[in-house]
């Protein structure tokens, strides 16, 4: 598959993506089948929430824009007190708690590409939001963060042999579930923390 210098960004919601659109001077490019914002070097796709939506968006991006690499960026919940609101983490492995390997108790795993010199964490991706304290406690033994898209983006990129990097910021903790408010207050800092990585890949 041909590749060019375009960098693909897959983000679940416009709420998370707004600072990237502003800082990168991205213009609306398409509204169907996905909202897409672009400049000369960047294509940002708003996937929607969930693994199926993320996989479809990543597939569309790869087949139509042929990006040199893809970043999945966005919010994730902290499983315990190890991380603070707004903290940015680079994902080193993704597990799927709602997708066990057939006949075992093991979760499917997806391994993204990894950059050096970033604080790293294991991410759990599943379609059901993790809300209850006991759910967080159960998954804390396997992952530090949880989202609803990351594993699907990695798996899609692996299928098409496209490098894939994941960065997430903490949007909720066991004590703080004000996700929308927290995203609004933390998204600018997150954007600033990963902007240099995106620009270096141009």
N, CA, C and O of each residue as an XYZ file, in Angstrom:
808
protein
N       0.842     -1.193      0.000
C       0.000      0.000      0.000
C       0.880      1.247      0.000
O       1.789      1.340      0.826
N       0.646      2.217     -0.900
C       1.472      3.417     -0.925
C       1.279      4.255      0.328
O       0.176      4.347      0.867
N       2.369      4.863      0.785
C       2.293      5.754      1.935
C       2.867      7.102      1.538
O       3.654      7.192      0.596
N       2.480      8.143      2.245
C       3.028      9.454      1.986
C       3.400     10.090      3.313
O       3.510      9.396      4.323
N       3.592     11.390      3.321
C       4.042     12.068      4.535
C       2.894     12.449      5.461
O       3.119     13.085      6.490
N       1.670     12.070      5.111
C       0.518     12.417      5.938
C       0.564     11.654      7.258
O       0.890     10.467      7.291
N       0.235     12.349      8.339
C       0.091     11.740      9.658
C      -1.393     11.655      9.967
O      -2.119     12.640      9.833
N      -1.839     10.489     10.378
C      -3.235     10.302     10.735
C      -3.448     10.392     12.231
O      -2.686      9.817     13.009
N      -4.477     11.110     12.635
C      -4.881     11.187     14.039
C      -6.291     10.627     14.149
O      -7.191     11.059     13.430
N      -6.483      9.676     15.037
C      -7.811      9.123     15.299
C      -8.198      9.497     16.717
O      -7.519      9.122     17.673
N      -9.299     10.240     16.854
C      -9.786     10.663     18.163
C     -11.281     10.387     18.229
O     -11.990     10.510     17.231
N     -11.748     10.016     19.402
C     -13.136      9.569     19.529
C     -14.141     10.700     19.391
O     -15.179     10.529     18.752
N     -13.845     11.863     19.988
C     -14.843     12.929     20.045
C     -14.245     14.282     19.690
O     -13.046     14.512     19.844
N     -15.101     15.163     19.214
C     -14.687     16.533     18.935
C     -14.283     17.239     20.223
O     -13.417     18.113     20.202
N     -14.897     16.872     21.338
C     -14.551     17.457     22.629
C     -13.066     17.288     22.919
O     -12.417     18.224     23.386
N     -12.529     16.123     22.651
C     -11.106     15.865     22.877
C     -10.232     16.500     21.797
O      -9.104     16.910     22.068
N     -10.752     16.579     20.580
C      -9.943     16.971     19.427
C      -9.814     18.471     19.221
O      -8.911     18.912     18.510
N     -10.689     19.265     19.819
C     -10.735     20.701     19.531
C      -9.384     21.407     19.643
O      -9.055     22.180     18.743
N      -8.580     21.193     20.689
C      -7.290     21.887     20.748
C      -6.356     21.521     19.593
O      -5.590     22.368     19.133
N      -6.406     20.288     19.124
C      -5.561     19.875     18.004
C      -6.007     20.557     16.716
O      -5.177     20.970     15.906
N      -7.306     20.672     16.532
C      -7.830     21.374     15.360
C      -7.365     22.823     15.367
O      -6.967     23.361     14.333
N      -7.418     23.449     16.534
C      -7.025     24.856     16.643
C      -5.520     25.044     16.470
O      -5.090     25.895     15.691
N      -4.722     24.267     17.182
C      -3.266     24.453     17.171
C      -2.635     24.067     15.834
O      -1.636     24.658     15.421
N      -3.212     23.087     15.167
C      -2.661     22.635     13.888
C      -3.310     23.327     12.696
O      -2.990     23.023     11.547
N      -4.228     24.262     12.971
C      -4.919     25.019     11.922
C      -5.590     24.070     10.918
O      -5.456     24.226      9.705
N      -6.305     23.100     11.453
C      -6.986     22.126     10.608
C      -8.326     22.678     10.132
O      -9.022     23.379     10.867
N      -8.665     22.355      8.914
C      -9.926     22.792      8.324
C     -10.839     21.589      8.104
O     -10.379     20.489      7.799
N     -12.135     21.818      8.264
C     -13.099     20.749      8.014
C     -12.987     20.289      6.567
O     -12.975     21.103      5.644
N     -12.906     18.994      6.382
C     -12.665     18.410      5.058
C     -13.820     17.521      4.617
O     -14.184     17.505      3.441
N     -14.397     16.781      5.564
C     -15.507     15.879      5.243
C     -16.358     15.677      6.483
O     -15.892     15.849      7.610
N     -17.611     15.310      6.262
C     -18.524     15.012      7.363
C     -19.062     13.587      7.285
O     -19.653     13.095      8.246
N     -18.865     12.933      6.169
C     -19.299     11.547      5.998
C     -18.216     10.765      5.268
O     -17.595     11.319      4.361
N     -17.960      9.526      5.608
C     -18.602      8.773      6.695
C     -18.134      9.176      8.091
O     -18.691      8.734      9.097
N     -17.082     10.039      8.138
C     -16.583     10.541      9.415
C     -16.302     12.025      9.284
O     -16.076     12.535      8.187
N     -16.318     12.712     10.420
C     -15.821     14.088     10.442
C     -14.312     14.044     10.280
O     -13.621     13.332     11.008
N     -13.804     14.809      9.321
C     -12.367     14.830      9.056
C     -11.902     16.277      8.999
O     -12.548     17.129      8.389
N     -10.771     16.540      9.645
C     -10.134     17.854      9.630
C      -8.721     17.668      9.109
O      -8.085     16.649      9.380
N      -8.222     18.652      8.356
C      -6.935     18.433      7.710
C      -6.158     19.726      7.527
O      -6.715     20.824      7.517
N      -4.833     19.550      7.381
C      -3.961     20.535      6.767
C      -3.071     19.772      5.789
O      -3.375     18.631      5.439
N      -2.001     20.373      5.356
C      -1.174     19.726      4.333
C      -0.624     18.377      4.797
O      -0.490     17.448      4.001
N      -0.307     18.276      6.088
C       0.386     17.086      6.586
C      -0.442     16.215      7.526
O      -0.038     15.093      7.831
N      -1.586     16.703      7.991
C      -2.352     16.017      9.036
C      -3.758     15.696      8.542
O      -4.387     16.504      7.858
N      -4.239     14.517      8.894
C      -5.648     14.175      8.730
C      -6.158     13.706     10.088
O      -5.687     12.696     10.611
N      -7.108     14.423     10.658
C      -7.684     14.075     11.951
C      -9.099     13.558     11.730
O      -9.944     14.262     11.176
N      -9.352     12.335     12.160
C     -10.653     11.697     11.990
C     -11.334     11.567     13.347
O     -10.742     11.058     14.298
N     -12.577     12.027     13.434
C     -13.392     11.829     14.632
C     -14.124     10.503     14.455
O     -15.040     10.391     13.640
N     -13.715      9.510     15.220
C     -14.218      8.150     14.990
C     -15.588      7.898     15.588
O     -16.363      7.105     15.054
N     -15.896      8.567     16.696
C     -17.003      8.135     17.524
C     -16.489      7.169     18.576
O     -15.340      6.731     18.520
N     -17.345      6.839     19.537
C     -16.932      6.055     20.699
C     -17.120      4.562     20.440
O     -18.115      4.146     19.847
N     -16.154      3.761     20.891
C     -16.268      2.312     20.813
C     -15.298      1.682     19.833
O     -14.758      2.346     18.948
N     -15.088      0.377     20.012
C     -14.096     -0.337     19.209
C     -14.489     -0.429     17.740
O     -13.641     -0.245     16.868
N     -15.743     -0.707     17.451
C     -16.161     -0.817     16.051
C     -15.985      0.511     15.326
O     -15.480      0.549     14.204
N     -16.403      1.597     15.966
C     -16.267      2.921     15.360
C     -14.803      3.258     15.113
O     -14.455      3.783     14.056
N     -13.942      2.956     16.087
C     -12.520      3.262     15.953
C     -11.879      2.440     14.843
O     -11.068      2.960     14.076
N     -12.234      1.164     14.753
C     -11.677      0.311     13.705
C     -12.099      0.791     12.320
O     -11.288      0.814     11.394
N     -13.368      1.175     12.178
C     -13.842      1.667     10.885
C     -13.147      2.967     10.507
O     -12.766      3.150      9.350
N     -12.978      3.869     11.465
C     -12.326      5.144     11.178
C     -10.870      4.941     10.783
O     -10.390      5.560      9.833
N     -10.169      4.082     11.505
C      -8.768      3.817     11.175
C      -8.644      3.158      9.805
O      -7.737      3.483      9.038
N      -9.549      2.239      9.497
C      -9.536      1.587      8.185
C      -9.790      2.595      7.077
O      -9.080      2.613      6.071
N     -10.802      3.434      7.261
C     -11.097      4.476      6.267
C      -9.886      5.377      6.058
O      -9.530      5.689      4.921
N      -9.259      5.791      7.144
C      -8.109      6.689      7.064
C      -6.964      6.040      6.294
O      -6.345      6.679      5.443
N      -6.684      4.786      6.587
C      -5.583      4.084      5.922
C      -5.858      3.900      4.433
O      -4.973      4.120      3.606
N      -7.069      3.502      4.091
C      -7.384      3.197      2.697
C      -7.554      4.439      1.833
O      -7.318      4.385      0.627
N      -7.960      5.557      2.430
C      -8.189      6.763      1.631
C      -7.009      7.725      1.644
O      -6.743      8.382      0.637
N      -6.296      7.822      2.768
C      -5.240      8.824      2.904
C      -3.836      8.232      2.951
O      -2.858      8.968      2.822
N      -3.715      6.927      3.132
C      -2.419      6.232      3.134
C      -1.392      6.900      4.055
O      -0.296      7.236      3.606
N      -1.726      7.095      5.324
C      -0.815      7.809      6.227
C       0.465      7.028      6.492
O       0.483      5.797      6.464
N       1.530      7.772      6.749
C       2.807      7.147      7.108
C       2.748      6.537      8.493
O       3.409      5.533      8.759
N       1.966      7.132      9.378
C       1.732      6.587     10.711
C       0.432      7.154     11.264
O      -0.090      8.153     10.771
N      -0.074      6.495     12.292
C      -1.321      6.920     12.920
C      -1.103      7.079     14.412
O      -0.428      6.270     15.049
N      -1.684      8.134     14.956
C      -1.729      8.354     16.400
C      -3.177      8.215     16.864
O      -4.079      8.819     16.285
N      -3.391      7.430     17.891
C      -4.685      7.420     18.579
C      -4.511      8.221     19.860
O      -3.721      7.857     20.731
N      -5.249      9.305     19.966
C      -5.100     10.258     21.068
C      -6.435     10.445     21.763
O      -7.482     10.418     21.117
N      -6.406     10.635     23.089
C      -7.657     10.929     23.762
C      -7.667     10.609     25.232
O      -6.630     10.352     25.843
N      -8.862     10.628     25.789
C      -9.070     10.484     27.226
C      -9.116      9.019     27.631
O      -9.480      8.144     26.845
N      -8.734      8.778     28.891
C      -8.811      7.432     29.467
C      -9.001      7.565     30.970
O      -8.550      8.531     31.585
N      -9.670      6.587     31.547
C      -9.888      6.582     32.987
C      -8.764      5.869     33.714
O      -8.238      4.866     33.231
N      -8.397      6.389     34.880
C      -7.374      5.745     35.712
C      -8.018      4.667     36.572
O      -9.088      4.874     37.144
N      -7.362      3.520     36.657
C      -7.914      2.406     37.414
C      -7.740      2.565     38.920
O      -8.527      2.036     39.705
N      -6.699      3.302     39.318
C      -6.449      3.479     40.750
C      -5.840      4.852     40.982
O      -6.025      5.760     40.171
N      -5.117      5.011     42.081
C      -4.584      6.319     42.451
C      -3.174      6.563     41.916
O      -2.507      7.508     42.336
N      -2.722      5.719     40.996
C      -1.351      5.844     40.497
C      -1.166      7.054     39.593
O      -0.041      7.514     39.396
N      -2.257      7.573     39.042
C      -2.149      8.662     38.077
C      -3.138      9.772     38.417
O      -4.202      9.525     38.985
N      -2.769     10.989     38.060
C      -3.564     12.161     38.406
C      -4.324     12.683     37.188
O      -3.964     12.394     36.047
N      -5.360     13.439     37.442
C      -6.144     14.031     36.360
C      -5.255     14.858     35.434
O      -4.458     15.679     35.888
N      -5.401     14.632     34.144
C      -4.651     15.383     33.158
C      -3.301     14.799     32.805
O      -2.664     15.261     31.859
N      -2.849     13.799     33.537
C      -1.537     13.210     33.253
C      -1.538     12.559     31.868
O      -2.484     11.863     31.501
N      -0.472     12.792     31.108
C      -0.311     12.197     29.786
C       0.547     10.946     29.883
O       1.601     10.954     30.518
N       0.090      9.871     29.249
C       0.817      8.603     29.274
C       0.892      8.013     27.869
O      -0.045      8.110     27.077
N       2.029      7.403     27.592
C       2.271      6.722     26.320
C       1.947      5.243     26.518
O       2.448      4.619     27.454
N       1.133      4.694     25.665
C       0.642      3.331     25.869
C       1.618      2.315     25.275
O       1.970      2.381     24.097
N       2.044      1.376     26.121
C       3.007      0.354     25.708
C       2.350     -0.980     25.369
O       2.937     -1.804     24.668
N       1.138     -1.193     25.862
C       0.394     -2.420     25.569
C      -1.081     -2.150     25.805
O      -1.447     -1.356     26.671
N      -1.931     -2.821     25.025
C      -3.375     -2.694     25.209
C      -3.967     -4.090     25.396
O      -3.689     -5.000     24.615
N      -4.778     -4.247     26.430
C      -5.498     -5.497     26.642
C      -6.986     -5.267     26.391
O      -7.475     -4.139     26.458
N      -7.698     -6.361     26.099
C      -9.140     -6.282     25.856
C      -9.871     -7.188     26.849
O     -10.062     -8.372     26.568
N     -10.277     -6.664     27.988
C     -10.927     -7.490     29.013
C     -12.240     -8.120     28.569
O     -12.651     -9.144     29.115
N     -12.903     -7.520     27.586
C     -14.166     -8.080     27.096
C     -13.962     -9.013     25.902
O     -14.917     -9.372     25.215
N     -12.711     -9.400     25.664
C     -12.399    -10.273     24.530
C     -11.361    -11.314     24.952
O     -10.189    -11.188     24.598
N     -11.769    -12.328     25.695
C     -10.817    -13.356     26.129
C     -10.404    -14.256     24.973
O     -11.180    -14.508     24.050
N      -9.170    -14.733     25.043
C      -8.709    -15.732     24.079
C      -9.545    -16.993     24.276
O      -9.719    -17.458     25.403
N     -10.060    -17.542     23.184
C     -10.995    -18.662     23.252
C     -10.444    -19.803     24.108
O      -9.332    -20.283     23.891
N     -11.252    -20.223     25.087
C     -10.892    -21.350     25.927
C      -9.910    -21.045     27.036
O      -9.413    -21.958     27.695
N      -9.619    -19.748     27.255
C      -8.668    -19.365     28.300
C      -9.229    -18.195     29.102
O     -10.286    -17.650     28.782
N      -8.498    -17.822     30.151
C      -8.825    -16.623     30.924
C      -7.972    -15.434     30.503
O      -8.044    -14.374     31.126
N      -7.176    -15.589     29.471
C      -6.286    -14.519     29.019
C      -7.025    -13.552     28.101
O      -7.910    -13.938     27.337
N      -6.632    -12.280     28.200
C      -7.200    -11.254     27.338
C      -6.390    -11.172     26.042
O      -5.187    -11.430     26.031
N      -7.066    -10.811     24.957
C      -6.327    -10.443     23.759
C      -5.475     -9.216     24.052
O      -5.880     -8.327     24.802
N      -4.287     -9.179     23.450
C      -3.370     -8.057     23.625
C      -3.019     -7.454     22.270
O      -2.885     -8.164     21.274
N      -2.873     -6.144     22.251
C      -2.410     -5.420     21.076
C      -1.190     -4.598     21.497
O      -1.215     -3.932     22.532
N      -0.132     -4.647     20.699
C       1.104     -3.942     21.040
C       1.326     -2.809     20.041
O       1.603     -3.071     18.871
N       1.210     -1.561     20.478
C       1.462     -0.433     19.579
C       2.956     -0.184     19.425
O       3.770     -0.805     20.107
N       3.305      0.718     18.537
C       4.688      1.181     18.461
C       4.969      2.065     19.670
O       4.065      2.699     20.216
N       6.226      2.098     20.076
C       6.585      2.771     21.324
C       7.732      3.744     21.073
O       8.708      3.407     20.404
N       7.608      4.936     21.608
C       8.659      5.944     21.569
C       9.367      5.984     22.917
O       8.780      5.655     23.947
N      10.617      6.384     22.901
C      11.404      6.427     24.123
C      11.155      7.722     24.901
O      10.687      8.720     24.353
N      11.481      7.672     26.184
C      11.493      8.849     27.068
C      10.107      9.409     27.370
O       9.949     10.612     27.575
N       9.111      8.538     27.395
C       7.775      8.927     27.832
C       7.313      7.993     28.938
O       7.618      6.801     28.927
N       6.573      8.546     29.893
C       5.963      7.700     30.920
C       4.963      6.772     30.249
O       4.084      7.224     29.515
N       5.099      5.472     30.500
C       4.298      4.480     29.786
C       3.302      3.800     30.710
O       3.473      3.782     31.929
N       2.254      3.239     30.106
C       1.232      2.526     30.874
C       0.552      1.499     29.985
O       0.544      1.617     28.759
N      -0.019      0.491     30.628
C      -0.855     -0.489     29.934
C      -2.293      0.027     29.936
O      -2.784      0.526     30.949
N      -2.953     -0.100     28.799
C      -4.321      0.379     28.603
C      -5.267     -0.806     28.448
O      -4.935     -1.780     27.772
N      -6.429     -0.731     29.060
C      -7.500     -1.705     28.836
C      -8.561     -1.062     27.951
O      -9.051      0.025     28.258
N      -8.915     -1.724     26.860
C      -9.959     -1.230     25.962
C     -11.139     -2.187     25.978
O     -10.983     -3.385     25.742
N     -12.319     -1.652     26.259
C     -13.535     -2.448     26.136
C     -14.695     -1.525     25.820
O     -14.635     -0.325     26.085
N     -15.763     -2.095     25.246
C     -16.902     -1.280     24.822
C     -17.779     -0.828     25.982
O     -18.477      0.179     25.870
N     -17.753     -1.540     27.065
C     -18.557     -1.156     28.230
C     -17.750     -0.215     29.116
O     -16.650     -0.570     29.539
N     -18.269      0.980     29.407
C     -17.542      1.900     30.283
C     -17.280      1.272     31.652
O     -18.108      0.529     32.180
N     -16.126      1.583     32.205
C     -15.761      1.071     33.528
C     -16.092      2.153     34.545
O     -15.395      3.163     34.643
N     -17.148      1.937     35.291
C     -17.663      2.948     36.202
C     -17.504      2.546     37.667
O     -16.995      3.322     38.475
N     -17.932      1.356     37.998
C     -17.985      0.937     39.399
C     -16.590      0.731     39.980
O     -15.692      0.258     39.282
N     -16.401      1.083     41.260
C     -15.091      0.898     41.899
C     -14.588     -0.536     41.820
O     -13.393     -0.761     41.630
N     -15.484     -1.506     41.963
C     -15.045     -2.901     41.917
C     -14.562     -3.302     40.525
O     -13.699     -4.170     40.393
N     -15.116     -2.672     39.486
C     -14.629     -2.936     38.133
C     -13.222     -2.379     37.956
O     -12.359     -3.028     37.366
N     -13.001     -1.193     38.462
C     -11.661     -0.604     38.391
C     -10.663     -1.444     39.179
O      -9.546     -1.685     38.721
N     -11.069     -1.888     40.364
C     -10.175     -2.699     41.190
C      -9.790     -3.991     40.476
O      -8.635     -4.415     40.527
N     -10.754     -4.606     39.817
C     -10.478     -5.871     39.126
C      -9.475     -5.680     37.993
O      -8.575     -6.500     37.812
N      -9.629     -4.607     37.237
C      -8.746     -4.387     36.096
C      -7.412     -3.769     36.482
O      -6.461     -3.818     35.701
N      -7.326     -3.190     37.670
C      -6.087     -2.537     38.095
C      -4.916     -3.505     38.155
O      -3.762     -3.083     38.075
N      -5.194     -4.786     38.293
C      -4.122     -5.785     38.306
C      -3.504     -5.977     36.926
O      -2.412     -6.532     36.803
N      -4.207     -5.515     35.880
C      -3.750     -5.755     34.514
C      -3.413     -4.476     33.751
O      -2.593     -4.505     32.833
N      -4.030     -3.360     34.115
C      -3.862     -2.126     33.351
C      -3.979     -0.919     34.265
O      -4.629     -0.977     35.309
N      -3.340      0.180     33.862
C      -3.414      1.433     34.618
C      -4.540      2.333     34.139
O      -5.093      3.113     34.914
N      -4.884      2.222     32.844
C      -5.883      3.099     32.239
C      -6.905      2.269     31.474
O      -6.662      1.104     31.157
N      -8.054      2.881     31.182
C      -9.074      2.217     30.371
C      -9.700      3.207     29.396
O      -9.957      4.361     29.738
N      -9.941      2.730     28.170
C     -10.663      3.529     27.180
C     -11.578      2.604     26.384
O     -11.798      1.456     26.770
N     -12.110      3.109     25.268
C     -13.063      2.323     24.478
C     -12.665      2.225     23.005
O     -13.460      1.766     22.185
N     -11.431      2.655     22.653
C     -11.020      2.667     21.247
C      -9.624      2.119     20.967
O      -9.396      1.550     19.899
N      -8.697      2.275     21.888
C      -7.281      2.063     21.594
C      -6.935      0.737     20.945
O      -6.220      0.709     19.944
N      -7.429     -0.362     21.497
C      -7.083     -1.682     20.961
C      -7.495     -1.825     19.507
O      -6.774     -2.425     18.709
N      -8.649     -1.276     19.160
C      -9.158     -1.405     17.794
C      -8.285     -0.655     16.799
O      -8.068     -1.129     15.684
N      -7.785      0.510     17.191
C      -6.907      1.271     16.300
C      -5.601      0.519     16.091
O      -5.116      0.419     14.964
N      -5.033     -0.008     17.161
C      -3.781     -0.755     17.032
C      -3.971     -1.983     16.146
O      -3.163     -2.228     15.251
N      -5.018     -2.746     16.382
C      -5.240     -3.957     15.602
C      -5.417     -3.634     14.120
O      -4.895     -4.348     13.264
N      -6.144     -2.572     13.817
C      -6.333     -2.165     12.426
C      -5.012     -1.774     11.784
O      -4.713     -2.189     10.665
N      -4.227     -0.983     12.486
C      -2.933     -0.561     11.941
C      -2.013     -1.752     11.716
O      -1.288     -1.798     10.723
N      -2.038     -2.705     12.622
C      -1.209     -3.900     12.447
C      -1.639     -4.672     11.197
O      -0.793     -5.180     10.461
N      -2.934     -4.761     10.961
C      -3.430     -5.488      9.790
C      -2.924     -4.853      8.493
O      -2.632     -5.553      7.524
N      -2.823     -3.515      8.486
C      -2.400     -2.808      7.284
C      -0.926     -2.399      7.321
O      -0.456     -1.682      6.438
N      -0.206     -2.852      8.337
C       1.232     -2.578      8.443
C       1.536     -1.078      8.491
O       2.449     -0.595      7.821
N       0.762     -0.359      9.286
C       0.965      1.078      9.483
C       1.413      1.310     10.922
O       0.748      0.839     11.845
N       2.518      2.022     11.146
C       2.939      2.312     12.523
C       1.841      3.030     13.298
O       1.118      3.858     12.743
N       1.723      2.709     14.578
C       0.629      3.233     15.401
C       1.140      3.578     16.787
O       1.766      2.753     17.452
N       0.868      4.808     17.221
C       1.286      5.286     18.536
C       0.055      5.734     19.314
O      -0.853      6.352     18.758
N       0.034      5.419     20.597
C      -1.091      5.797     21.456
C      -0.612      6.692     22.588
O       0.344      6.369     23.292
N      -1.296      7.827     22.752
C      -1.103      8.697     23.907
C      -2.478      8.981     24.505
O      -3.425      9.303     23.787
N      -2.575      8.860     25.818
C      -3.837      9.089     26.517
C      -3.612     10.029     27.696
O      -2.525     10.074     28.273
N      -4.663     10.781     28.044
C      -4.595     11.589     29.260
C      -5.703     11.159     30.211
O      -6.770     10.720     29.783
N      -5.437     11.292     31.502
C      -6.370     10.826     32.525
C      -7.542     11.796     32.624
O      -7.367     12.970     32.949
N      -8.740     11.287     32.338
C      -9.945     12.122     32.359
C     -10.849     11.831     33.548
O     -11.756     12.610     33.841
N     -10.611     10.717     34.235
C     -11.399     10.403     35.424
C     -10.620      9.433     36.295
O      -9.768      8.684     35.817
N     -10.930      9.464     37.573
C     -10.255      8.647     38.576
C     -11.319      7.948     39.422
O     -12.507      8.225     39.257
N     -10.916      7.047     40.324
C     -11.923      6.407     41.174
C     -12.790      7.390     41.952
O     -13.940      7.085     42.266
N     -12.244      8.577     42.270
C     -13.004      9.553     43.054
C     -13.682     10.621     42.208
O     -14.607     11.284     42.678
N     -13.240     10.797     40.977
C     -13.713     11.914     40.162
C     -14.237     11.388     38.829
O     -13.465     10.932     37.985
N     -15.563     11.457     38.645
C     -16.197     10.941     37.430
C     -16.755     12.061     36.546
O     -17.571     11.798     35.663
N     -16.329     13.288     36.769
C     -16.831     14.407     35.966
C     -16.059     14.451     34.638
O     -15.251     15.346     34.395
N     -16.334     13.470     33.808
C     -15.484     13.242     32.641
C     -15.501     14.432     31.686
O     -14.442     14.898     31.268
N     -16.687     14.929     31.337
C     -16.745     16.035     30.378
C     -16.019     17.265     30.919
O     -15.232     17.887     30.206
N     -16.280     17.613     32.168
C     -15.608     18.770     32.765
C     -14.100     18.565     32.794
O     -13.336     19.490     32.514
N     -13.677     17.363     33.130
C     -12.245     17.090     33.215
C     -11.577     17.135     31.845
O     -10.456     17.627     31.714
N     -12.260     16.623     30.828
C     -11.705     16.713     29.477
C     -11.540     18.169     29.071
O     -10.505     18.551     28.525
N     -12.554     18.978     29.336
C     -12.480     20.391     28.968
C     -11.336     21.105     29.678
O     -10.713     21.999     29.107
N     -11.059     20.719     30.914
C     -10.008     21.399     31.669
C      -8.611     20.846     31.382
O      -7.617     21.531     31.617
N      -8.527     19.613     30.876
C      -7.224     18.962     30.684
C      -6.787     18.861     29.227
O      -5.620     18.575     28.958
N      -7.689     19.087     28.290
C      -7.376     18.794     26.892
C      -6.291     19.698     26.313
O      -5.504     19.249     25.480
N      -6.232     20.959     26.736
C      -5.198     21.857     26.220
C      -3.813     21.395     26.653
O      -2.875     21.386     25.856
N      -3.693     21.014     27.916
C      -2.416     20.523     28.404
C      -1.988     19.250     27.702
O      -0.810     19.069     27.395
N      -2.945     18.367     27.448
C      -2.642     17.136     26.724
C      -2.158     17.447     25.319
O      -1.158     16.894     24.863
N      -2.859     18.320     24.644
C      -2.463     18.702     23.292
C      -1.036     19.236     23.280
O      -0.231     18.854     22.430
N      -0.730     20.106     24.211
C       0.611     20.680     24.280
C       1.661     19.600     24.538
O       2.767     19.667     24.002
N       1.318     18.608     25.354
C       2.296     17.588     25.734
C       2.649     16.643     24.592
O       3.740     16.072     24.586
N       1.755     16.466     23.629
C       2.042     15.542     22.523
C       2.294     16.256     21.195
O       2.636     15.612     20.203
N       2.131     17.565     21.169
C       2.284     18.292     19.913
C       3.685     18.142     19.326
O       3.836     17.996     18.113
N       4.706     18.177     20.179
C       6.076     18.070     19.675
C       6.322     16.710     19.027
O       7.088     16.605     18.069
N       5.675     15.673     19.547
C       5.823     14.335     18.963
C       5.205     14.300     17.571
O       5.803     13.778     16.630
N       4.020     14.852     17.449
C       3.345     14.870     16.150
C       4.151     15.677     15.137
O       4.337     15.243     14.000
N       4.628     16.846     15.547
C       5.371     17.697     14.624
C       6.687     17.055     14.204
O       7.130     17.232     13.069
N       7.314     16.312     15.111
C       8.580     15.654     14.791
C       8.407     14.551     13.758
O       9.356     14.189     13.064
N       7.189     14.015     13.657
C       6.922     12.935     12.709
C       6.574     13.442     11.313
O       6.444     12.647     10.383
N       6.424     14.743     11.159
C       6.057     15.296      9.854
C       7.172     15.081      8.843
O       7.042     15.481      7.686
